Amino acid sequence: MVVRLHLIFSVVSLWQLAFAFPNNATFSNGPRKIGKRCTGTIESLADIPDAEECTTINIGGFTVPAGGTSLPLPSISMSGELTFAFEAWAGPLMVISGNDVTFNGNNHVLNGNGPSYWDGLGGNGGIQKPAPMIQLNMGGTFENVKIQNSPTRAVAVSGTGLTLTSITVDNSAGAAANSASGGKPAGANTDGFDVAANDVIIQDSTVINQDDCLAINRGTTIVFENNSCSGGHGISIGSISSDVTVSDVTISGNTVTNNVNGLRIKTDATATGSTVNGITFTNNKLSGITQFGVIIDQSYPSTLATPGTGVIVENVVFSGTNTISVASDAHRVEVNCGSTSSCPGTMDFSGLTVTGGLEGAIVHATLSGGSF
Ligand SMILES: *[C@@H]1O[C@H](CO)[C@@H](O)[C@H](O)[C@H]1NC(C)=O
């Protein structure tokens, strides 16, 4: 009984789904009486008061209007598409918080209405675009969700202990120009997954976009496995700012096609007090890379400029068979470290083969093995 009560208390206090809006001052964020053994159905916002008392919620099939509400939910199951109405504001459009949340999209669509925002400028001007589209400040599982047309960044992972499985981020429509983008791709800064969290697995997912497929900004014990990335800027550790740690990262079994970069570690030139330690790339296949097959660069936001020395990058390993084919004017491997003490030890490139393109330079780093 005590355990049961504790669980119900946890339901009350630890789960929350918020549809966030500009007027979020009016949100109802307090704990609700929840935990009835029922399945609630939400097909419009009017269904929320009854449904939110249930332990399982089916949600979908409506447009979230420019208003606001929040739901404390233990288990969320989508029953139809959710479309987010246009509004020029900071975002995010949807936030899920909690320690052990189950979210199953059942392959339904979360539609961010990107074409209403896209102007080729992303987060750098023009129409204000809510970002990220979805903030997962949660542990648990998030699976079978189709995220379509995010205004800019799609999914930000900020909770601990989250497994994402079979997520599609489809911003393929953003590759074409529109009337506002001056001939450039209309979608910009449409990162697939931005991770700043510990104990995260992202697997069996697909990203079609115009920026990083994956960007890890901080965190430990992160696995990115058996995903596919197309059209964007590649798989990236970073950019790394000051006083953060990224460690124990496994990037394995991914397929990357037609991206600007393949595998990248980028650290801010001015950053201090940060560490990137233990990055393992295993059995990834990349093709159609247009600028850099592999790039480790301590000069961000510039590229291959004067690097900083305030971020230690060590224990970078290519294991198994990573193959990368790059375009004829792309560079196969570039390593641009500020000093041998900011890239200490030997980087193990034995499991890497890069073909095509041009040879790059290795600056202030020691590499072993590989063919590139
Ligand atoms: C990834 O794919 C490999 C090869 O098919 C498979 O052995 C492995 O179990 C997969 N990993 C996950 C997490 O599904």
The ligand as an SDF file (V2000), in Angstrom:
LIG
                    3D

 14 14  0  0  0  0  0  0  0  0999 V2000
   21.9210   -2.1360  -34.8840 C   0  0  0  0  0  0  0  0  0  0  0  0
   22.0960   -2.8990  -36.0390 O   0  0  0  0  0  0  0  0  0  0  0  0
   22.9670   -4.0180  -35.8600 C   0  0  0  0  0  0  0  0  0  0  0  0
   23.1910   -4.6450  -37.2140 C   0  0  0  0  0  0  0  0  0  0  0  0
   21.9720   -4.8850  -37.8430 O   0  0  0  0  0  0  0  0  0  0  0  0
   22.3510   -4.9590  -34.8280 C   0  0  0  0  0  0  0  0  0  0  0  0
   23.2090   -6.0420  -34.5940 O   0  0  0  0  0  0  0  0  0  0  0  0
   22.1060   -4.1970  -33.5250 C   0  0  0  0  0  0  0  0  0  0  0  0
   21.4330   -5.0330  -32.6080 O   0  0  0  0  0  0  0  0  0  0  0  0
   21.2790   -2.9560  -33.7790 C   0  0  0  0  0  0  0  0  0  0  0  0
   21.1830   -2.1810  -32.5710 N   0  0  0  0  0  0  0  0  0  0  0  0
   20.0300   -1.7760  -32.0770 C   0  0  0  0  0  0  0  0  0  0  0  0
   20.1010   -0.9630  -30.8440 C   0  0  0  0  0  0  0  0  0  0  0  0
   18.9420   -2.0400  -32.5890 O   0  0  0  0  0  0  0  0  0  0  0  0
  1  2  1  0
  1 10  1  0
  2  3  1  0
  3  4  1  0
  3  6  1  0
  4  5  1  0
  6  7  1  0
  6  8  1  0
  8  9  1  0
  8 10  1  0
 10 11  1  0
 11 12  1  0
 12 13  1  0
 12 14  2  0
M  END
$$$$
